[in-house]
Amino acid sequence: MTTMNISLPDEMKAFVEAQMATEGYASASEYLRALIREAQKRRAKQELEAKFREALESGPATPMTREDWDSIEQEALDRWTREQARQ
């Protein structure tokens, strides 16, 4: 774990301390980690929603063919083989 020092104005420091007390965080670090995790979840949700929009706007769905599945399987096997070679 890496240490990071941050500077806060007194008003923000008081807010963090109040949140720690009311929300039950053991430390300011724990509180900030929770905020960062929430921000990461929001970002991931936004990215997923963007991918859904892109998929919906890409046109009508087409059925998967046997060739599509074979191609996907071959790509996965190739990737697995490359990763095994690195180890």
MODELLER restraints for C-alpha pairs under 7 A, 6 or more apart:
rsr = mdl.restraints
at = mdl.atoms
rsr.add(forms.Gaussian(group=physical.xy_distance, feature=features.Distance(at['CA:16:A'], at['CA:28:A']), mean=6.68, stdev=0.5))
rsr.add(forms.Gaussian(group=physical.xy_distance, feature=features.Distance(at['CA:20:A'], at['CA:26:A']), mean=6.71, stdev=0.5))
rsr.add(forms.Gaussian(group=physical.xy_distance, feature=features.Distance(at['CA:20:A'], at['CA:27:A']), mean=6.68, stdev=0.5))
rsr.add(forms.Gaussian(group=physical.xy_distance, feature=features.Distance(at['CA:20:A'], at['CA:28:A']), mean=6.79, stdev=0.5))
rsr.add(forms.Gaussian(group=physical.xy_distance, feature=features.Distance(at['CA:20:A'], at['CA:31:A']), mean=6.61, stdev=0.5))
rsr.add(forms.Gaussian(group=physical.xy_distance, feature=features.Distance(at['CA:25:A'], at['CA:31:A']), mean=5.81, stdev=0.5))
